[in-house]
Amino acid sequence: MVYRGLAYKAWNYLDISPPTSGSAPQSPKNSIATNQVEGQTLRGTPAMTVVYSGSKSLYFDLLSFFFNCVTPTGTGLAQIAVQCTIFVAGFDSANKQVASATYTFTPPLLQITKAPMIQAVLPPSFANLRNVTLVQSIPTTQVLLVDDYKV
């Protein structure tokens, strides 16, 4: 999937309207999510990149994004917000890691069925990148939801 000049790899587009389960998107009604059924082991690490056929960009800066995590249910719907830790890594044109940051989401106790996303503000080292990856600490039992990337 390509959106605003970036290709999103190993992500699914979600239309959450109205937001009824687990997560309240930062800017309703859309967000992107890791695939809770296939997981990162089958689809690869969730990433955004300017490296794809037809790209008009050589580099990008990642300033911030909003995120939270939810547990999947047997029906494929994510329903309960859960604590998660994510590791964000930025790579240059030689595919060398040049930036990293870690963020933890903890759902508010009384909002686990519709938890607001929190903002991750990236350090200045997330500039002039070709790829950025987002890795969850427990990718097989959680769905990472992301919204409102600022580049």
N, C-alpha and C positions, 0 to 999 in steps of 0.2 A: 504494500500500500504506500503511495506517495502522497504527501500533503505538504503544501507550502515549501516545496523545494527539498524536502527530506524524505528518504525512503525509510519506512518502519518495518523492521524484520522481526519475525516471531511475535507479532502483536495481533490482536483482533480488535476491530472497531465495534464499539457497543453503542447502541441507541437506548439510553436509559430515560424513557419518558412515559409516565412520570417516574422519578427515582423511588422505587419501592423496596429495594433490598440492599442491606449492607452498607452501601456507599451513596453519598450525595455528591454528584459531580460538581466540581468548582464552577463550571459554566454549563449548566444543563443545556442540552440533553445528551451530549456525547462524551465519551472517554475512550481510552484504549486500554486493553487488558492483556495480560499473559494468558495463555490457554491452559485452564485448569485440568483439562482432560489429557492433552498430549504432553504438557509440561515442557520444561526447557530441554530435557534430555532428547526429545524427539524433534523439536522445531528449532533448536539452537537458542542462544542467548538473546533476549530482547535487546534490540539496538536501533539506533537511528543513524543514518549515514547520508553523505552526499555522493557516495560511490555507487552509481547505478546508471544504466543506459539512459541517455537523454538528460542527464543532470547538467544544469547550467552553473553550478557552484563548485568551487574547489575546496572551500572551508566553511565552517560555521562556528559561532560562539553559542554556547548554551548558558543562559543566565539563570533560569529557574523553571520549576514545574510544581504541580500539586500532585499528591499521591495519597493512597491508603491501601490497605490489604483486607481481603475478606476470605472466608472459607467457602469452598464450593459445596454444593449439595448434590445429591444423586440425580437431580433433574437437570443439572448443568447451570442452575442459577446460583449466584453467590448471595448469601443471605446474612451472615454475621461478620461484622468488622472484627479483626484480630490484630494484635501487635505484630509488627514485622520490622525487620531491618533490611535495608537495601544498600548495595555498594554500587556507586556510579563511577565509571572509568572513561576517560577521554583519550583518544588516540590520534597521533599526527599522521602525516602523509606516508611515513615509513612504517606505519602500524605499530609505533612505539607508544606505550602508555606514558602520557605526559601530565595527566591530571587524575585525581581520585577524591572521592568524598563518600561518607557514610551517613545515612539518615535513618532514624527510627520513628515509626508511627505507633502511637498508643491510642486506641479509641477511647473517647470519653465514656465513662462507666454507664451513664444512662442513655447513650446514643449508639449502642452496638448494632442496632438494626437499621440505622441510617446515619452513619458517622460522616462528619465533614472531612474533606481532604485537608492535609496540611501542606504548607509550602516548603519546598527545598530550594534554598538560594545557593547557587553554585559559586565557588571561589573564582577569582579572576583567571586562574590557570585553565579554565574551561573555554579557551579562546583558540581560534585557528585550528579547529579539529576536523578530521575527516569522518570519524566514527565515535559514537558514545554508546556504551553498554550499561544496562541496569540489571543487577543480579540480586535476587532475593536470598535471604538466609535459608528459607524453607520453600523452595519453588514447587515442590510436588504436592503440598497440602494447603497452599495459599494462592490466591489470585491477586496480582499486583494491578491496581487501577491507576491510571495516570491521566491528567488533564492539564490544559493550559500551559504548554511549553512556551517559554519566552526565549527566542533566539535573536 
